[in-house]
């Protein structure tokens, strides 16, 4: 999940010096939620699950419950006087032109652009970087409410064909089509039941490789477990039923496959995953062999191996094998034994997150204390130089081919909207290609990175961003946002929503918790499985540091996070309810005993553990947010958010948690659930829905933290 914010310092300070606002006199009457006598035996322990019926998202009873809860929630949110002004400011600031990173294929460039308030970004193509672009695909024309999104694309080597995936209402399911780039017309080709897959064109431009699942049973597509994906080759102008099966492992239901074709067109590379485990395999198929078989090049699943490129039979990989912070190695597939592997770029004190091969150089992206550094190396590993970046922030991009003389990257920070640079690979000089113009002054804000000690003494970094000149008097509203899992790093990035929060007088604090990838695989593993409590401790100690250093106080401190971050919020508010004034768990994993029974949830056992195993069950139950709620407890004001089409973290997690929390709440603070319709886990969400959700989130905090926001 991403985060983001403007006006005059003296005005903010004068507003904040006024007396605290009183919360509106609203008496909430929650819908009655039926409790059943459902229970399960887990390794000899009886566990009650009275709200199990809410797992059936399509039942009339659940739909009625959703409607009743939303009625209460939206009545509460719409009664907050400041909400309309917050929404207006979000809309005003969101209305800025922004571009995606361009790439060249054939003789043309391809990139996305959003004019400002378009629900979905539009795909363009142009002959040169400065030529007037032509619309190639506008997803906004595919639905009236903007809920059909471009979820993936792949352009053939000659630039003639566009394969593209569409998702509807936020679902992970994608339907892929093929468009003629020159005419803008679609072929009749349509590929369905695709998830977690791209498309990899063969260099004859006649078709592409992709992965798909078998068609689920009718009515089960948003909840049924996803296993046994298969790799197919689709030839243009043919129906999906004629696609050729390339690879399938009926003995390995949990393997996933991502296809790519090497730049020389010779090899199909299959990156083989096992759930969300960072340890993967790499197989290949020689496409010059008519009857060739898939070769299991790296099949021990002992480390992360990310394919970079090849020089004939020599394959380059970014790996953390015997290097937890990452390095680059060369593997000759003619002599693939480990004894023959060569190190090209050794491990450093920084964390190597990605490497691309462009302009006969390796462009290596590192994290240095959770912000980006970029080093450019020769193909023999020799360092050319470190790229000078505009500041403390995050970069992405650097795509292209080995022979390209240019590449592009995006730089962003908490106060810098995504700016796209062109890098000349001959001179290694950068020039700005597109710089967004947002109606605020970034010089009015400051970002600090501090380090605090967690419960066990571990040193943890945290970014703190706010208006310059803000007094540390212990009275400021703080939004503490975290994730802490799946090797994902929270690095500086711009978001309009966060910008508005800071403009209102709030402080944004983002700690880099264990479980993420900021310091390599050791940092990740320190927040996995039976060490997951470290993540919650890091977050709690970040909160206490902010209080002890007079940024805020408990009743002014809100915590937020989405998905695994929603789990983080749920666990921390149940462990330390007195520490927080408000909690905003979004699309969270709240039932740690049943998460593996829906869609792709089984894949997370690599991160969390498996509740079907007695030892894992004990540590999962110890922090499972749903099961750690206790009647008679004064919990912070809580706004749970989810969506009816979330087939990643099914909405039952949030439904059951909200019902139980309403049952247990002993204090006066509201417990609400906001259930978005025709939306999913977050990807592809229309701009209008993002603005509405952000307005509700900040209005809820204005009300429950009781502060007077500065609004233009």
N, C-alpha and C positions, 0 to 999 in steps of 0.2 A: 504494500500500500504506500502511496506517496502522500506527501504533506505540502503547505505554502502561505504573502501579505502586503499600509502607507499612512500621512498627515503631520501636524506640527507638534514638537515635543512639549512646548509649554502648555498647549491645549490638553494633551494627554495627562500631564501631571496635575493640572488644575482639576480635571474631571475626576481623576483618581483620588484627589484629596477630599471629595465630597463624602457625606455620610453614606453608609452602606444602604443599598436598596432593600426593601422588605420584599420577600417572595410573595407573589400573588396569593390571595386567600383562596386556594383551590383545594377542595376536598375530593380526593380521587376515590372512585368506586370501581374496583377492578372486576372484570368479567369472572364469573364463577368457572373454575376449571375442574372438570370431573376427575376424581381420583379412583383408580381401579385397584384390584387386589393382585396386580402383577408383581411377581418377584422371580429372581433367578438364584440358583446355587452356583457360586463361584468358589471352587476348590474348598467346599465345605462351609462357606460363609453365605448367609442369606442376604441378598441385596434387593431392596424394594425398588420398583420402577413404576410408580403409579401413573405416570404420564406417558407411558409407552405408546398409547393410542395416537399421540401427536406425531409419531413417526410417519404415519400415513398422510402425506401432505395433500393427497387428492380426495380424501374422504369428506363427505358433507359436514361431519362433525368438526374436522380440523379447519375446513374453510370457514365455517361459522365462527370458530374461535379466533381465527386470524382477523376476520372482519370486525369482531367485537373488540379485540385488542387495539387494532388500528384506529377504531373510532375514539377510544379513550386517549390514545397517544396523540393523534393529530388535533384533537380538541384542546389538549394541554399545550401543545407546541404553538398552535395558532393563537392561543390566548396571551402569549408572551409579547408585550408591546414592541420590543426591540427587533423581533424577527423580521418584519417587513424591511426595515432599514438595513439589516444585515444582508438580506437577500439582494436588495438593490445594489449594495456595494460589491458583493460577490459577482453579480452580473456585470457591473461596470468594469471591474478589473479583469474578469475572465475574457472580456471581449478584446482580445489582441491576436494579431496574426502570428502563427507559429508553424514551423516547418519540421519535417522529419529529415533524417540524414540521407542525402542523395547517394545513389549508386549508379554505376554505368554498366550496361549490358548491351552488347552489339554496338550500334552507333548512337545510342540515346541514353539520356539520364532519366532516372525514375525517382520520385520522392513524393511524400505526402505533405499536405498543407491544410490547415484549418483557418478559416477567415476570422474566427473568434468565438462565435456562439454556435457554430455548426455542431450538431449532435455527434457527428463522426467526421474524422479527417478524410480528405479526398485524395485519391492517388492521381498524380500527374506524370506526364512524360514531356521531355523537351530535347531538341537536337543539341543544344549547348546549355551551359550553366545560366546564361543570361538571356537566352531566347524566350519568347512568350511560351509558357507551358500549355499543354493540351490536357484536358481532363480525360483520364483513361478509365477510372472507375469511381463513381460517387455513391457510397453506401447510403447516403441520406435519401436517395430516391428509391430505396428498396423497402422502406417501411414508413408508415405515417408518423410513428412515434420515435424514430431514430434508434430502435432497439436491434436492428440488424447491423452487425459490425464486421469489418474486414479483419479476419482472425489470422491470416497467413497469406503469403504470396511467394511465388517463385517464377522467375523470368528465364526463358530458354536462352542458351548461349548466344544465339544470333539476334536476340531481342525481339523475335517475331511473336512469341506466344507468352501469355500470362496465365499461369495456374494460380487460382486464388481460392481461399477458404472463407466461408461466411458462417458466423454463429448468430443465433437468434435468441433474444431475451436473456443474454448473458450466459447461456449454457456452454459447457465445454465441447459439446458435440458440434462438428463442423460439416458443412456440405461444400465440396470443392467443385469448381467449374473451370473452364478454359476459355480465354478471350483472345481474339486476334488483335494484337497491339496496333496494327496499321489501320484496321477498319473499325475497331471498337466493338465488334460483334462477337457474341458468344457462340461457341460450338454447342452441340446438343449434349456433349459429355457432362455427366453429373456423377460425382462420387460421394457416397454417404457412409455414415457410421465411423467417422474419423475423429480421433481425439489424440492430443499430444503427438502430433506428427506434422512434419513439413512435406515438401515435395522436392525431389532431386532429379533434374532433367538429365537424360543421356545427351551426349554431344552431337548426336544426329538429329536432335530437335524433334524426334518422333514420339516421345513419351517421357514419363517420369516414374520414379519409385516413391512409394508412400506406405504408411502403416494404417491398418484399420482393425476394428473389432467385428465380431459377428453381430448381426442385427439382434438387439435385445427383444425380449417378449413385449408384446403390446402393453402399453401403460407402465412399463418398468424402466423406461430409458433414463429417468432422472434419479433413480435410486439403486438400480441393480448393480452388482459388483462388476467391475471391468477387468477382465483377465483374458489371456490367450490372444494378444494382438498378432497380426500376421503382416509380413512385408509383401507387397504386390508391385507389379509393373503395369502401368496403364499406358496403352498405346492410343494416340489421338484418333478421334472419329470412331471409336468403338465403345460399346456399352461396358459398364463396370463388371457385369457378369462374365465378360471375356478376359478380364485382367489376369495376368499370369502370376501365380503364387511363386514368390522367390525364396522365402524363408519362413519357417514355422516351427515352433518347438512345443509340441503337445505335452512333452514331459516337463516343461518349465512354464507353468501358468503365469508366473509373476515377472517374467522377463518382458521388457519393453524394448522397442527398436526405433532408432532414429537414423534415417538414411541421408547420405551425402555422396556426391560423386567428385572424385579428385579433379583438380584443375586441368590435368592432361587428358581427362575423360576416360582413363583406363580402368579405374577401380571404383567399385561401389563400396563405401565404408559404412558399416553398421555399428553404431554405438549402442551397446547392449546394457540396459539398466536393470536393476532389481529393486523395484519400488523407488523410494527416495534416497536409498543408500548412495553415498558419494562414490563408493567403489563400483567400478563398472568394467565391462569387457569391451573389446574392439575386434570385430570380424571384418573380413573383406572378401569381395568377389572380383576376379579378373574378368572384366567385360570383353576382353579380346578372345577369351576361351569360350567357344559356342556351348560347350557342355560343362563349363566350369562349375565347381562346387564352392560353397562358402567356406572360407578358411578361418578357423578360430585362432587368430593371432595372439590376442591377450585374453585368456579365459579363466584366470585365477581369481578375478574380482578382489584383488588385494590392494587396490589404490584407484585414484581418479586418473583417467587417461583421456585427454582431450586432443583430438586430431587437429593439427595445424595445417599440414600440407605435405607434399612429397616431392622428392627429386628422383623420379623413376621408382625403383624398388625401395628407396630409403624413405621411411615415414617419420615425420617429426611430431612429437607429442608434448603438450604441457602435462606434467604429472606431479603428484605428491608422493610417489613411491620413493621411500627413503629420503623424503624432503617435505615435511609437513607444510612448509610455506611455499612450495612449488618450485619447479625447475623445468628446463627443456631438454629432452633427450631425442636421439635418433635411433631408430630400429630398422635394420635391413631385413626385409621379409625373406630374403634368401638365406639368412643366418639369424633367425629370430631369437636365439637363446639369449638369456639375460647377460651372459658373460660377454656378449658382443655388443651390448647397448653402449652408446656413446653419449656423454653429457655435453650439451652444447652451451646452455646458459645455466650456471650453477644457482643454487638457492642463495638468497640474501636475507637480510634481517627484515625486509619488507615482504608482503604477501603477494605472490604472483597470481593474479586472478584470470588473466586471459592473454593470449598471444595471437596475432594475425601475421600472415605472410603477404607482404605487399611491397612492390618496388624493390625486389631482391633484398629485402630486409625483414627482420623480425621486429614487430612493434609490440612491446611487452607492457601490459597494463598492471601496475602494482597498487596495493593499498599500503599507505604509510600512516599508521594511527588512524585508520578509517577514512582517509581522503586520498585522492588519486595522485599517482606519479606515473610517468610514461618514459620508458627507456627504449632507444632504438639500437638494435644490434645488427651486425653483419651476419651472414649465414653461417660463418664459422664461430659465432658466439661473441665476437669482439664488440665491445660497447662503442657505438658511434657517439651518442650524446643522450642526455636526459632532456626531454622536451620541456620547455618553459610553459607553464600553465598560467592562466589569468589570476589564480588565487587558490584558496583552500576550497576545493570542491570535488566534483565527480565528472569523469569523462566516460564516453561510450562511443562506439563506432569503429573506425579504422578498418573498414571492409575494403574489399577489392581483390585484384589478382596479383600474382607474383610479378607480372610484367607491367603493371600499371605505374604511371609516373605521378599519381596523385591519390590521396585518400581523404576522407572527411571524418570529423569527429564532433561530438556535441559536448559542451562544457556547461555545467550548472552548479549552483550553490543555493543556500537558503535564501539569498537575496539576488541571485542572478538567474533570470529565465534562460531556458535552454538556447545557447548561442552556438551556431554551427560554424566550424572552421574548416578551411581547405588546407591540407598539408602537402607541400611540394616535396616529393620523395627524392628529388635530385639535390635541392638546396636545404631541405628540412626546415623551410620557413613556413610560417602559418599566416593566413589571411582570413578575415571574417567573411563568410558567405552570406549568412543571414543572422541578424540580431533582433530579437523581439523588442517591441516597445510597450511596456506596461506602465500604466499611469501611477507610478510611485517613484520615490527617490531612494535608491538603495543605500545612499550615503547616510540616511537617517537611521540605519540599523547596524547592529554589531553582532558578530558571531564569535563566541569564545569556545575553546575546547579545554575542558578541565579533566582531571583524573581523580577518581575517588577509590577508596578501599572498600571492597565488598565484605561480607560476613567472615569469609575465610582468609581475608587479607589480599585477595587478588586485586590487582590494579585495573580499573575499568575506565575507559574514556567516555565522555559525554559532551555533546554539542549543546550550547545554550545560545539562543538567538532572541533578540528583543530590540526595542527602540534604544537609541543612544540616550544617555542621561537618565535612565530609569533608576530610581532610588531603591536600594536593597533595604527595605524596612520591614520585611516579613509579611507584607500585606498583598503581594501581587498574585493575580490569578496565573497559574502555571498549567500548561498542558504537557504532561509527561507521556511520551509516545515510545513504544518499544515493540520488538519482535522476538529475537533470541531463539533462532532455530534453523534447521535445514541448510546450514552453511550459507545463509543469506546475510548479506552485509547491508546495514543501514548507513548510507553515506549521504553527504549533503546534496539536497535537491530542492528545486523551487516548486512551490505550489501556491496557487492563488488562495486556497482555503487557509493555509498557514499564515500567509501574508495578512489576510483580513484579521485573523486572531491577534497577531502582533500589533496591527494598526489599532485594534480595539483597546490595546493596553496589556494584552496577555504576553506571557513568556512561553517560548517553545523550547522544550528540553528533550533531547534524544540520546539516550545512552546506548553504547555498543555492547550489548549483553553477550555473555557466553552462549554458545549454541549457534552463533552467527559465524561468518567466514572472515571477519576482519583481521584475525591473526592466524589464519591457516587452520589446518585440520585439527590440531590439538585444541584450539579455542572452540571449534565446533564440537568436538567430542566431550569437552568439559561441560556441555549443556545438554547432553543426550541421555536418554534412557534413565538409568538409576541416578544420574547426575543432573537431572532436569531441575531439581530444587535450586541448583546454583543460579539458574536463570532468574527464578523468582526472587532469590536473595539479592542478586545484582540490581534488580528493578526496585525492590524495597529500599535498599541502601542508597540508590540514586535519589529516591524520594526523601529519605532522611537527610541526605547531604544538602538538598535544596532547602529544606526546612532549617537545618542547623546553620546554613550560611545565609540566612535571612532573605532568601528570594521569596518565600511564601510561608504558609502555615497549613495544617491539614485541611481545614475547611475551605481553603482556596486552591487546593491541589486536585486536578483532574487527571485521570490516567486513561489512555486509549491504546488501541491496537487492533489489528485485523487478522483473521484466520488463525495461524499459530500465535499471533499477537493478541487475538481475542481470548485464546486460552490463557495467555500471560495475564491479561487483565482479570479474567475470572478467577484464576488461582490466587493472585495477590489480594483482590478485594475480599476473598473468603478467608485468607490467612491473616490479613491486617485491616479489617474493615474500618477501624478508627483512624487510620493513617490518611484516608482520602476523603475529599468532599464530593467527588463524582467519579463515575466509572462509565466508560464508553466501549464495551466489547462489541466488535463488529465481526460478523460471520465467523464466530469463534468455534473451536473444537472444545466442547463443554462436557461431553460424556465420554470419559476416557476408558469406559468398559465396553462401548459398542461402536466406537469410531470406525473400526475395521470392517464393519458389516455393510457399508454402503459405498457405492461407486468406487472411487480410487482410494478410499480410506485404508484398505489393507496395506497400501504401499507405505504408509506412515509408521508401520511397526518397526521399520529400520531405524526410525528416529526416536519413537516413544517406547517401544517394547510391545509385547503382545499380551493382552489381558487373559488370553487362554492359557498362558504359562503361569504357574503359581507364583514364582518369584517376581515376574513382571507385574502381575496383578497387584501385589502388595504395594509397590511404589506408585503405580498408576492410581489406585484407590486413594492413596495418601494425599494426592493433590487434585484429583478430578473435581473441577469446579461444581458440577451438578451434585456430587455426592458429599461435598464438604460444606454445603449450605446448612445452617443450623437454625431451627426455630427460636424466636425470641432474641435474635441478634439485630442490632442497629447497623444496617448496611448503608453505604453511601448512596446518594442519588444515582440511579442507573438507567441508562438508555441503551438497551440491547438493539442492535441493528442486524437484519438479515434480509434475504430475498427469496421469493417463492420458487425461482428457477436455479438456485444454487445447487449444482450437481457436483461440486467439489467438496465443500463442507455442507452437507445437507441441512436445511433449515431446522430439522428436528432438534439439533443441538441447542439452538437458540430458543426454540419453542419450549422445550422441557426446562431449560435453565430459568427462563423468565417466569414460567408458571411456578416453579419451586421457590424462586426468590420472592415473588409476590406472597406466597404462602408463609415464608419465614420472616419477612421484614417486620421488625418490631418498632422501628423508628418512623418519623414523619416523612422522610425523604422519599420521593416518588420512585417507583420501579416500573418502567415502561418498555415496551418492545415495538420497534418500528419495522414493519415488514414491507419491503419494496415489492411491487408487482412488476412482472415482465422484466426481471433483472436477475443476475446471477452472482457469482463470487466477486465480481468487480471488473474483469476485463471486458472492454467494449461498452461500458456503461455510457449512455448518452450524456452530453454536457448538461442538458436540462435537469436530469436526475442527480448529477453530481452537485450542481448548485443547490438544489432543493435539500439534499441530504446534508451538505455543509451548513446551510442556513439553520436547519433543525438542530444540528450538533452544537453550533455556537450559541443559538438561542437557549438551548437547554442548559448550557454552562452559565450563561448570563443569569438565568433564573436561579439555578441551584447553588452556584458559588456566590451569588448575590454581590455582583459588582456592577458599577456603572461604566459601560463601554464608551469609548470615544468613537463616534460615527460621523462621517462628513455630512 
